[in-house]
Amino acid sequence: MADPGTSKPKLQVYLDAAHAKCSICLSIWHDVVTVGPCLHNFCNGCFSEWLRRSQKKQLTVLCPQCRGVVQFVGKNHFLHNIEEDIIQSDSSLKRSEEEIAQLDSYAMIHSNIVIETGKSREHKRPRVESEVPDEDYAEFLERFGVASRQCLQCGTEYNGFRCNEDTVHLECHACGREMPLRVDSDAPQLCLGCDRPFCGAYWPAQGNLLRFPCSLDSFKPISDRSISTIPHLAHETNQVEKDVTDRCIRQMGRTLTDVVSELMVKLDNGEIDRSRLQLKHADTISSSTHVCGECYDKLVSFLLYWFRIATPKQHLPPDAVNRSDCWYGYECRTQHHNQEHARRRNHVCRPTRSSGNNGGGGSGSGPSLG
């Protein structure tokens, strides 16, 4: 009998190569990015260079094609696949290796970037004229409560950089203070889990600041984080399952941090299926990735799901060993308002109701990490 998965009809999309060209270099996209809200597409390297030049010349970044104000830009993975298909079908459209290398050297867009307009910045960042020496500027602002959220580099040069009138700024999601959008800095400014800006890694990289304006814990590498309690989001907020996981870890003589660290190694090695990881750039997340606290909790919740389905039943607490799997698995809505149902049934399993099967996917019977 044929595998039903192989008999599904495939949709073929035909696209004229003329509609897949960057309006800056007039060639087929390379590492295509999309700008918004106009949704025009460009090579990553081409638009990155346009963005650099726009920052030096004007307050507002305009779309090279329609001249509309650009509010955000990000990589377009769907069009990237189309780009590769077009090159494969017509090798004459392929760029030279030297041209590709040059474009890659210009490219600086690795995740979604929010770009504030000049108009909004004028309201958020009132210009303060002062004769206070540069090294005391930040302290002066804090002492008098003036522009408490203003970017520190708008009045002072740190690490060889000082903002000018054309500098585009990002507002930290944690503390609300602004920082310059730096295309020439290795310090991460956006959380890859949610694409929100955070300044917790940027300011320490600037060196001799009087004080870091944001908590360092708000944004740091996954490998530098530790955790002592299971996140609220874990196991779909099912307190019974969170308690089972906590007792399971304790009776193994382990700590939550140790378990998460071990699972992160498996994630880095590609041993864990990331399909349920609800982060924006799930395929790029590794132990060295900077993420915010909220995204870290989501990551830990995801890893604890895999910890449970990979744990043999005999290693679970006695009262959790003989529970039958809920047909609706982790998607069950009853588990949130019926404690007796949550206690009697295992909900750390895949939904099987649609197939009429009352078995699959529970602790000790679920898919392996590999």
N, C-alpha and C positions, 0 to 999 in steps of 0.2 A: 504494500500500500504506500502510495506516495506521501511524503512528508507534507502536511498541510501548510507548513511554513514556507515551502518552496513553490507553492502553487498560487501565491498571492500575486495579483497583477501589479506590474511596476509602471509608474507614471513617468513618461519621458518628457522632458522640457527642452524645447529648442530655442536657442538664444542667438541672435545675430551678433557676431563678434564686434560689430560697430557699436552695439549697446553695452559693451563690457570694457569700454576704454576710459582711462583716466583723462579728464579734461585738462589736466596740467601738462602731462608728458605726451598725451595723445597715443599711448600704447595700451595694450591689454593690462588690466589691473595686476599689480604685484603686491601680495599681502594686503588685500583690499580692506579699507576702513570706510565706515559710513558716518556722515556728519548729520546733526539734527538741529532743528526739526525738519529741514528740507529733504533729508534722506538721499543726498547725492553721494556718490562713491568715488574714492580716489586711492591711489597707491599709498601705502603707509608712509614710505619715504618721502613722496611728493608732498603730502599734506603736512607731515611733520616739519618739513622745511618751510612750507607756507606759514605754519603756526609760529615758528621761530621768528620769521621776518615780520609777521603781523604784530607780535609782541613788542618788537623794537620800534615800530612805526606808528601804531595806533592803539586806541583803547579797546576797540571792538574787533573781534576776529570775524571776517566775512567769508562766506562760501565762495571758493574760486569759480564756481559755475554759475550760480544765480545771484551772488552778492547779498544773500540773506545773512542775518546774524547767526553765527554758529553758537549754540548753547552747549552742545556735547559732541563727542566723537568717540567711536569705539570700533574694535575689530569686528568684521562681519564674516563669521565662520561659514555661513551658508553660501555666500557669494564666493568665498575662497575656494570652495569645492567646484563651483561653476568655472571659476578662473582656471583651475587646474585641468578641467575637462576640455576647455577651449584650446589650451596650449597643447594638450595631448592629441587633439583631433587635427590640429594644423601647426606643425612644427615651425613653419615660417614665421609665426607670430611670437616665437620664443625670443626673449632678450638674450644678449650675450652674458657670459658669466661675469664680466667686468661691470656691466651695467647693473646686474642684480646685486653684486657685492656693494656697489656704491649706494643703491637704494636702501639696502639693509643697514648700511652704516648711518643713514639719515633717520631711519625709523625709530621713533620713541614712544609710539602708542602701543601699549601692551595690554591695557584693559580700558574700560570706559573712563573718560575724562569729562568732568563737568566744567564748562568755561563760563565764568560770570561776565556779564556785559559791563561796559564802562559806566553806564547810567546807574546800575544798581550799586556799583562800588562807591560812587560818589555819595550815596545816601548812607552807606554802612561805614565808610571810612572817612570821616571829616578830616580835612588836612589841618595839621597843627604846626604852626610856625613857632619855633623856639630857638633861643640861643643857648640852650642847655647842651653841653658837650655830648658827642655821639655816644660815648661809653656809658653815660648816665641817662640816656634818653628813655629807655624802658623803665628804669626806676622812677624817673620823673612822672611818667604817665600813670604808674601804679599809685604813687603817693598822692597825686591830686585827682585820681579817678577820671582822668581824661582819656577817652577813646580806649577803654580797657580791653577792647577786643581788636585793637588795631595791630596790624602786622609789625613785628619788631624790626624787620628789615626795611620798613618804609622810612625810618628815621636814623638807622644805624647800619653800618657795614659790618657784616659778620662773615667770616670765611671767604673774603674776597667778593662778596655779593651785596648789592644794595638795590632795593626796588626803585624804579623810576615811574614816570607817569603812565607808561604803557604796560606795566607788568600786570598780568592776569593773576587773580588771587583765588584761593580756595578757602572755604570756611570749615574749620575743624568740626566734625560732628560731635566730638566729646566736650570741648571747652568753648566753642564758638569763636575762638580767635582766628584771624586770617593768616595765611601763609602764602608766599608766592608760588605759583605753579612753575616748577623748575624742570625743564627738559634736559638740563645738563647735570642733574644731581642723581647720585645712585641711591639716595635715601628714599624709600617708598613713601608715597603720600596718599595712596588709595588702598583700602582694604579689598583684597581680591575676592572676598566672600560676598560683599554687598556693593562694591564700587563707591562707597562713601569716603570722603576725605578725612584723614586724621593726621594731626601734627606731632604725635608722640614719638615718631622716629626721625622726623625732619629736623626739629630744633636741636636735639643732641648732636646731630651730625654737623651743625654749624660752629661748634666749638665754644668760644668763650662768652656764652650768654650769661647774663646776671642770674637768671633763673629760668628753668624750663616752664613754659606757660601751661603745659598740659601734663596730666598724669602719665608716666611712662607705662603704666599697666594698661592704659586704654588701647594701645596699639603696639604689639611686639610679636616676634617670631613665635610660632607654635611651640618650638622646642624649648623656649624660655618660660613657658607657662606651666603652672602646676594647678591642681584642682583637688579640693578636699570633699566636696559634696556633689552628688549627682545633679545635673542641671534640671530645672523645672520642666524643660521641653522633652526630656528623655522619655522614651516609651510612650509617646503621644500623651504626655502628662498623666499617665496612669500610675498613681501612687503605689498600688499593689505591686506592679512590675518593677518599679524603681526600688521598692523595699526588697524584693527578691534578688535583684542584681546586687544591691548593697550587701546583703547577707552572704550571697554567693562569693563575693570578693573577699569578705572578711574571713569566712570559714576556709578559704584557700590560703589565708595568711598573707594576703597581698594588700596593696593600697590602690586607691583609684588612680592616682598619678602613674603608678607603675603599669597598670593595665592599659591606660591610655597611651603611654609612651611605647609599649610593646606593639599596640595596634597601629600606631603611627608608622612604625618601621614596616609593618606589613602593607600599609597603604602606600608608602614610598616605593616599595618593591613590586607594586602592582598585584598584590595577592588579594585585594579586596575590591569587589565590584562597587563602583562609585555611583551607580544609577540612582540611588535614593539619597545621595548627598545633596541637600538643598542649599547649595552655595552657587553663586553666579559663575565662577570659573573653576568648577569642581575638578576638571581634568588637570589643572595646573597646581593644585594645592599640594604642598609638601611640608615637611617638618620645619623647613627654613622660611616658609611663607609668613609674612606679617599679616595678622588678622586682628579685628577688633574683638572685644569680649563677647559680644552677642553672637558673632559668627563662630567664635571658639566654642561656645555652648552648643551651637547647632552641630558642629563637627564632633564634639564629644558624645552628644546624643546619638549621632549616626554610628559612631564606633561602638558604643555600648549595645546597640542593636545587634551588631555583628558578633560582639563578645557573647551575647546570650545565645544566639542560634548556633554558635560553634561550641558551646559548652555542653558536654554530655549530661543527660538527665541525672545520673548518679552524683554529680557534683553540685546539684541544686539543693536548696534547703528541703527537708523532708516533706513539708506541706505543699511544695510546688512540683514534686516529682510526678504525681499521678494525675495531674490536671489534663483534661482534654483540650485540644486546640479549638479556639473559637473559629467558626466558619468565616467570619469577617476579618479575622486576624487583626493587624494593627489599624485597619480602617474601621473597626467596630466603634459605633457611636454610643452604644449602651454602656461600655466600660467607663465612660466619664461620669455617669450619673447613677449607676447601679453598682454599689460596692460588692454586693453578693455575687453578681455576675463577674465582676472584675476578679474576685477572689477565686471563684470556681473554675474559670477558664483561663487558659494561656493565650495571651494576646501578642506575644512576641513571635509572630508567625505570619506567613503570607496569606492574603485572603484566598479562600478556596470555595466560597459559597456559590460562585457562578458555575463551577464545575460539578456541584452537588457532592463534593468530597468532604467528609468531616475529618479528614486526617491531617493533611500535610503541613510541613514547614515549621513545626514548633521546635522547642529547645531539644537539641540532640537529633532532630530529623530534618533540619533546614539545610540550605546550601552551604557548602564549606567556604572558607575564606579564599581558597585558591580559585 
